[in-house]
Amino acid sequence: MKKEARNSLYLHLALDIERRICHNQFDVKKPLPSLNKMCQIHQVSFMTAVRIYDELVKRGIIRSIKGKGYFINQDYLLSQKKIEKCSPVKEIVAIDDPFLDCNYNQIYGIQEKSTEYGIFFRVVSPKDDLKVDYSSGIILNYASCISRIYQKLEYRRLRVIVTNNYFPELHCVIHDNFHGISNILDRMEVKKCRKILFLGRHFTDLGQANLNEREYAFQVECKRRNLHGVLLISGKLNEILQCFSNPNDIPDGIIFGTTTIIPSYMQEAVNNPVLLRPYKVAFGNAADHFDGVDIWDFSGKNLGRAAVELFMTHSDVDWLLPSVTRIPGQWQIQ
């Protein structure tokens, strides 16, 4: 197992135990499970079990009593009850990458929902001096900017949400890719599509992990439905054209994983009309419009609104263990 994976595992389990402690799932008068019992429960090594408890001791959540074991620190529980009652979100801070146009709709949704709740809202660049504290609700629009501000955020002591991508140690609000793929393939089957081409393009305006999940959902659903699914992730036009080289084997359905691929595809179709034959669907936004292409609308605005809603509905206990919230899309049929 890689070092990064081991680190992530012990922190993940430590956060899980912290949340269970806050939910009163352990008897404060009795010792916590022994190190050997922890190994059995979580299927981890003895050293990992030690690191889990050491992390919780370091953060003042539990205490070690020599010869007796590990016990919950009752002072910590009292402090959590006080925090839960007096720590409402007082401002929403959207950290936005100015080079990504796809974030515009998300910012609009964040601002709209913040206004509805009467919460102060501001947008900052990843390069700005981040003046935030626990009363701030921090939204990272698209995870590309995480690497630039990672050192600035003590993310476990702040309330942070990532939108449009998945980051394992933070709360994430992403598109419901499984729901989207299922709905698209339902419509394609109605239109008698059996050979379906999925065109992806990495490192564009879609989070890498988000697009990977979309591709995975496509492969799983095609196999379940006994469809001939072909996955192309390079976004290169010459590879796409190869799928149309045999007149007897032309795809009868195309899914554009992101709309950035469509302009070059449609331009090529001017000189190569066979490209217009398949039924075409794209993941996009309601504002997207391409002749002959139906849109499965993944509203960036709804992502932003959902992120703000989490800040208003989550208790402090809910922030202890990262979660993923998936927002469904809807059809924009031409």
LINKAGI-V846198 format. One record per residue. N is the residue number from 1. RES is the residue in one small letter. SS is DSSP state (H for helix, E for strand, - for the rest). NEAR is the number of other ideal C-beta (glycine too) atoms within 12 Angstrom. Layout:
n=<N,N>
res=<RES,RES>
ss=<SS,SS>
near=<NEAR,NEAR>
//
This chain:
n=<1,2,3,4,5,6,7,8,9,10,11,12,13,14,15,16,17,18,19,20,21,22,23,24,25,26,27,28,29,30,31,32,33,34,35,36,37,38,39,40,41,42,43,44,45,46,47,48,49,50,51,52,53,54,55,56,57,58,59,60,61,62,63,64,65,66,67,68,69,70,71,72,73,74,75,76,77,78,79,80,81,82,83,84,85,86,87,88,89,90,91,92,93,94,95,96,97,98,99,100,101,102,103,104,105,106,107,108,109,110,111,112,113,114,115,116,117,118,119,120,121,122,123,124,125,126,127,128,129,130,131,132,133,134,135,136,137,138,139,140,141,142,143,144,145,146,147,148,149,150,151,152,153,154,155,156,157,158,159,160,161,162,163,164,165,166,167,168,169,170,171,172,173,174,175,176,177,178,179,180,181,182,183,184,185,186,187,188,189,190,191,192,193,194,195,196,197,198,199,200,201,202,203,204,205,206,207,208,209,210,211,212,213,214,215,216,217,218,219,220,221,222,223,224,225,226,227,228,229,230,231,232,233,234,235,236,237,238,239,240,241,242,243,244,245,246,247,248,249,250,251,252,253,254,255,256,257,258,259,260,261,262,263,264,265,266,267,268,269,270,271,272,273,274,275,276,277,278,279,280,281,282,283,284,285,286,287,288,289,290,291,292,293,294,295,296,297,298,299,300,301,302,303,304,305,306,307,308,309,310,311,312,313,314,315,316,317,318,319,320,321,322,323,324,325,326,327,328,329,330,331,332,333,334>
res=<m,k,k,e,a,r,n,s,l,y,l,h,l,a,l,d,i,e,r,r,i,c,h,n,q,f,d,v,k,k,p,l,p,s,l,n,k,m,c,q,i,h,q,v,s,f,m,t,a,v,r,i,y,d,e,l,v,k,r,g,i,i,r,s,i,k,g,k,g,y,f,i,n,q,d,y,l,l,s,q,k,k,i,e,k,c,s,p,v,k,e,i,v,a,i,d,d,p,f,l,d,c,n,y,n,q,i,y,g,i,q,e,k,s,t,e,y,g,i,f,f,r,v,v,s,p,k,d,d,l,k,v,d,y,s,s,g,i,i,l,n,y,a,s,c,i,s,r,i,y,q,k,l,e,y,r,r,l,r,v,i,v,t,n,n,y,f,p,e,l,h,c,v,i,h,d,n,f,h,g,i,s,n,i,l,d,r,m,e,v,k,k,c,r,k,i,l,f,l,g,r,h,f,t,d,l,g,q,a,n,l,n,e,r,e,y,a,f,q,v,e,c,k,r,r,n,l,h,g,v,l,l,i,s,g,k,l,n,e,i,l,q,c,f,s,n,p,n,d,i,p,d,g,i,i,f,g,t,t,t,i,i,p,s,y,m,q,e,a,v,n,n,p,v,l,l,r,p,y,k,v,a,f,g,n,a,a,d,h,f,d,g,v,d,i,w,d,f,s,g,k,n,l,g,r,a,a,v,e,l,f,m,t,h,s,d,v,d,w,l,l,p,s,v,t,r,i,p,g,q,w,q,i,q>
ss=<-,-,H,H,H,H,H,H,H,H,H,H,H,H,H,H,H,H,H,H,H,H,-,-,-,-,-,-,-,-,-,-,-,-,H,H,H,H,H,H,H,H,-,-,-,H,H,H,H,H,H,H,H,H,H,H,H,H,-,-,-,E,E,E,E,-,-,-,E,E,E,E,-,H,H,H,H,H,H,H,H,H,H,H,H,-,-,-,-,-,E,E,E,E,E,E,-,-,-,-,H,H,H,H,H,H,H,H,H,H,H,H,H,H,H,H,H,-,-,E,E,E,E,E,-,-,-,-,-,-,-,-,-,-,-,E,E,E,E,E,E,-,H,H,H,H,H,H,H,H,H,H,-,-,H,H,H,-,E,E,E,E,E,-,-,-,-,-,-,-,E,E,E,E,E,-,H,H,H,H,H,H,H,H,H,H,H,H,H,H,-,-,-,-,E,E,E,E,E,-,-,-,-,-,-,-,-,H,H,H,H,H,H,H,H,H,H,H,H,H,H,H,H,H,H,-,-,E,E,E,E,E,-,-,-,-,H,H,H,H,H,H,-,-,-,-,H,H,H,-,-,-,E,E,E,E,-,-,H,H,H,H,H,H,H,H,H,H,H,H,H,-,H,H,H,H,-,-,E,E,E,E,E,E,-,-,-,-,-,E,-,-,E,E,E,E,E,-,-,H,H,H,H,H,H,H,H,H,H,H,H,H,H,-,-,-,H,H,H,-,-,-,-,E,E,E,E,-,-,E,E,E,-,->
near=<12,8,9,12,13,18,19,20,27,29,29,26,32,35,32,26,33,37,27,24,31,31,20,15,16,25,14,22,10,13,22,33,25,19,25,15,18,31,21,14,19,24,13,25,20,18,16,28,30,23,27,37,36,22,27,36,25,18,25,20,35,32,24,23,14,8,7,13,21,32,27,34,26,20,16,23,25,16,19,29,18,13,22,21,12,13,25,23,36,23,28,42,42,45,43,38,33,21,17,30,21,37,37,27,32,45,37,27,34,44,29,25,33,31,17,17,24,15,27,19,32,25,28,29,22,31,15,20,12,27,13,30,18,24,21,30,40,45,50,48,47,46,36,32,35,33,16,22,31,21,11,25,30,18,28,24,18,29,39,42,49,40,53,53,39,34,32,24,29,35,37,35,45,42,43,28,40,26,24,38,38,24,29,45,34,20,24,35,22,12,20,14,29,23,27,39,40,45,44,39,33,24,17,27,35,42,40,27,27,41,39,23,31,45,32,24,33,40,27,21,30,30,16,16,22,13,29,22,32,30,33,31,28,18,29,19,25,15,21,35,23,17,32,30,16,12,9,9,16,29,35,26,37,43,48,42,44,37,37,27,38,35,22,23,36,26,14,21,26,14,12,21,14,22,29,22,21,34,31,38,41,41,50,37,34,20,19,30,20,28,17,23,32,32,34,39,31,47,34,41,30,33,46,42,33,36,47,42,29,36,41,24,19,29,22,28,24,23,34,33,27,29,26,28,30,26,32,23,34,23,21,23,18,15>
//
